[in-house]
Amino acid sequence: MSAWEVVRAALRAEDPATVAARVARLDEDGRREVAAALPGALREGRAFWLGEPGWTEGMRVAGAGTLGGVTAVVSWLNRRDLESWRSADDDLAPLLHVLAARPLDWQADLAVRLTLRARTARNRNLPLAIERLHRTGAAPPEHDPLVLAWVSRQPSAHALPHDPLLPALLPRIFEAEGGARGPFPAVARAAARKGASGFSRTARDLHHLLEGATR
């Protein structure tokens, strides 16, 4: 079987994890073969699997693992015809599996570009972008949907000190549009309480800000 036939079988089985495993084993020629076949597969799939979570996510995984440039992958992951009924809490494991083969600077670029393409905090690619920002250590761009998405994850006060995005994103909480609503106060106060015990100057500063804001 050709590289594309092997990957196509997993796509038709609507199994993103198997798609990821098969893509990860491809050599450079195999990745090019699969990348070239994806547009035709997308046209074909609209008649049978459009909106089906297993198929759409498998297609996203296949593109993320085989398309050559960051720009092409960002465009692929943002395609409207690769949206599904799946919530924003997608299982990221298959995507992470295929992205692991990319250089870290490539992954960092991807994370920043995915972030900036998001118009709202509910964008399905923001969880992936946040995870890759964590992994690569890339500086998070100043973008309100990122702040909102990050806070909506509602990390515990125990986990916050270990979040590498904390120093950059915590001060932006009350600057981001919508920052006074939703989970912001709870997360910010958790950070401030933990900060009072000394883990972060940023959090200690926020503690004083919150005290002033609530008097």
C-alpha positions as CSV (number, residue, x, y, z in Angstrom):
1,M,0.0,0.0,0.0
2,S,1.1,3.5,-0.7
3,A,1.6,6.1,2.1
4,W,-1.7,7.7,1.2
5,E,-3.6,4.5,1.1
6,V,-2.3,3.6,4.6
7,V,-3.4,7.0,6.0
8,R,-6.6,7.1,4.1
9,A,-7.7,3.8,5.7
10,A,-7.3,5.4,9.1
11,L,-9.2,8.5,8.0
12,R,-12.1,6.4,6.8
13,A,-12.1,4.5,10.1
14,E,-12.5,7.9,11.8
15,D,-9.6,7.2,14.1
16,P,-7.4,10.3,14.7
17,A,-5.0,8.4,16.9
18,T,-4.3,5.8,14.2
19,V,-3.9,8.6,11.6
20,A,-1.3,10.2,13.9
21,A,0.6,7.0,14.4
22,R,0.7,6.3,10.7
23,V,1.7,9.8,9.7
24,A,4.4,9.8,12.3
25,R,6.0,6.7,10.6
26,L,6.1,8.4,7.2
27,D,9.4,9.4,5.5
28,E,9.7,12.7,3.7
29,D,8.4,11.3,0.4
30,G,5.4,9.7,2.2
31,R,4.6,13.0,3.9
32,R,4.6,14.8,0.5
33,E,2.4,12.1,-1.0
34,V,-0.2,12.5,1.8
35,A,-0.1,16.3,1.7
36,A,-0.7,16.3,-2.0
37,A,-3.7,14.0,-1.6
38,L,-5.4,15.9,1.2
39,P,-7.2,18.5,-0.9
40,G,-8.9,15.8,-3.0
41,A,-9.7,13.8,0.0
42,L,-11.4,16.9,1.6
43,R,-13.6,17.4,-1.5
44,E,-14.5,13.7,-1.5
45,G,-15.1,13.6,2.2
46,R,-17.7,16.5,2.2
47,A,-20.2,14.1,0.8
48,F,-19.8,11.5,3.5
49,W,-18.0,12.7,6.6
50,L,-18.4,16.5,6.8
51,G,-18.8,17.4,10.4
52,E,-18.1,13.9,11.7
53,P,-15.6,14.4,14.6
54,G,-13.4,11.4,13.9
55,W,-13.0,12.2,10.3
56,T,-12.5,16.0,10.6
57,E,-10.0,15.6,13.4
58,G,-8.2,12.9,11.5
59,M,-7.9,15.2,8.5
60,R,-6.6,18.0,10.8
61,V,-4.0,15.6,12.2
62,A,-2.9,14.4,8.7
63,G,-2.5,18.0,7.5
64,A,-0.6,19.1,10.6
65,G,1.8,16.2,10.2
66,T,2.5,16.4,6.5
67,L,2.0,19.9,5.1
68,G,5.4,21.6,4.8
69,G,5.2,25.2,6.1
70,V,3.8,26.8,9.2
71,T,1.5,29.0,7.1
72,A,0.0,26.0,5.4
73,V,-0.6,24.2,8.7
74,V,-2.2,27.2,10.3
75,S,-4.5,27.6,7.3
76,W,-5.4,23.9,7.3
77,L,-6.2,23.9,11.0
78,N,-8.5,26.9,10.6
79,R,-10.5,25.6,7.6
80,R,-14.2,25.9,8.2
81,D,-14.9,22.7,6.4
82,L,-12.8,20.9,9.0
83,E,-15.0,22.0,11.9
84,S,-17.0,19.4,13.7
85,W,-19.5,19.1,16.5
86,R,-16.7,18.4,18.9
87,S,-16.3,20.9,21.7
88,A,-13.2,23.1,22.2
89,D,-11.9,20.5,24.6
90,D,-10.6,18.3,21.8
91,D,-8.2,15.5,22.6
92,L,-4.9,17.1,21.6
93,A,-2.9,13.9,21.8
94,P,-3.1,13.0,18.1
95,L,-2.1,16.5,17.0
96,L,0.7,16.6,19.5
97,H,2.0,13.3,18.3
98,V,2.5,14.5,14.8
99,L,3.8,17.9,15.8
100,A,6.4,16.4,18.0
101,A,8.5,15.7,14.9
102,R,8.7,19.4,14.0
103,P,11.6,21.6,15.3
104,L,10.8,23.6,18.5
105,D,11.1,26.9,16.7
106,W,8.6,25.7,14.1
107,Q,6.2,24.7,16.8
108,A,6.7,28.0,18.6
109,D,5.9,29.9,15.4
110,L,2.8,27.7,14.9
111,A,1.6,28.5,18.4
112,V,1.9,32.2,18.0
113,R,0.2,32.2,14.6
114,L,-2.7,30.0,15.8
115,T,-3.1,32.4,18.7
116,L,-3.3,35.5,16.5
117,R,-5.8,33.8,14.1
118,A,-8.2,33.3,17.0
119,R,-11.0,35.9,17.1
120,T,-12.6,34.6,20.3
121,A,-11.5,32.6,23.3
122,R,-13.7,29.7,22.1
123,N,-11.5,29.1,19.0
124,R,-10.8,25.4,18.8
125,N,-7.1,25.9,18.1
126,L,-6.4,27.9,21.3
127,P,-5.9,24.9,23.5
128,L,-3.3,23.6,21.1
129,A,-1.7,27.0,20.9
130,I,-1.5,27.2,24.7
131,E,-0.1,23.8,25.0
132,R,2.6,24.5,22.5
133,L,3.4,27.9,24.1
134,H,4.0,25.9,27.3
135,R,6.2,23.4,25.6
136,T,8.3,25.7,23.5
137,G,8.7,28.6,25.9
138,A,7.7,31.1,23.2
139,A,6.5,34.5,24.3
140,P,2.7,34.6,24.2
141,P,1.5,37.4,21.9
142,E,-0.7,40.2,23.3
143,H,-4.1,38.9,22.2
144,D,-7.2,39.1,24.3
145,P,-8.7,35.7,23.2
146,L,-5.5,34.0,24.4
147,V,-5.9,35.6,27.9
148,L,-9.5,34.6,28.1
149,A,-8.9,31.1,26.9
150,W,-5.9,30.6,29.3
151,V,-8.0,31.8,32.3
152,S,-11.0,29.7,31.3
153,R,-8.9,26.6,31.9
154,Q,-9.2,27.5,35.6
155,P,-5.9,26.1,36.8
156,S,-5.7,25.5,40.5
157,A,-3.8,27.8,42.8
158,H,-1.4,24.8,43.4
159,A,-0.7,24.5,39.7
160,L,-0.4,28.2,38.9
161,P,3.2,28.7,40.1
162,H,4.4,26.2,37.6
163,D,2.6,27.7,34.6
164,P,5.2,29.3,32.3
165,L,2.6,31.6,30.9
166,L,1.7,33.1,34.3
167,P,4.2,36.0,34.3
168,A,3.1,37.2,30.9
169,L,-0.7,36.6,31.0
170,L,-1.6,37.3,34.6
171,P,-1.1,41.1,34.4
172,R,-3.3,41.1,31.3
173,I,-6.3,39.7,33.0
174,F,-8.0,43.0,33.7
175,E,-6.8,44.6,30.4
176,A,-8.4,42.0,28.2
177,E,-11.9,42.7,26.9
178,G,-14.3,40.7,29.1
179,G,-11.7,40.4,31.9
180,A,-14.1,41.5,34.6
181,R,-16.4,38.6,33.9
182,G,-16.4,34.8,33.9
183,P,-13.6,32.9,35.7
184,F,-11.2,35.8,36.0
185,P,-11.9,36.9,39.6
186,A,-11.6,33.3,40.9
187,V,-8.4,32.6,39.1
188,A,-6.9,35.9,39.9
189,R,-7.7,35.7,43.5
190,A,-6.3,32.2,43.7
191,A,-3.1,33.5,42.1
192,A,-3.0,36.5,44.5
193,R,-3.5,34.3,47.6
194,K,-0.7,32.0,46.4
195,G,1.4,35.1,45.6
196,A,1.0,36.4,49.1
197,S,3.1,33.4,50.2
198,G,5.9,34.5,47.9
199,F,5.8,32.5,44.7
200,S,5.5,35.4,42.2
201,R,6.1,39.1,42.4
202,T,3.5,39.4,39.6
203,A,0.9,37.7,41.7
204,R,1.8,39.8,44.8
205,D,1.3,42.9,42.7
206,L,-2.1,41.5,41.6
207,H,-3.0,40.9,45.2
208,H,-2.7,44.6,45.9
209,L,-4.6,45.5,42.7
210,L,-7.5,43.2,43.8
211,E,-7.6,44.6,47.3
212,G,-7.9,48.1,45.8
213,A,-10.5,47.0,43.3
214,T,-12.8,45.4,45.9
215,R,-12.8,48.1,48.6
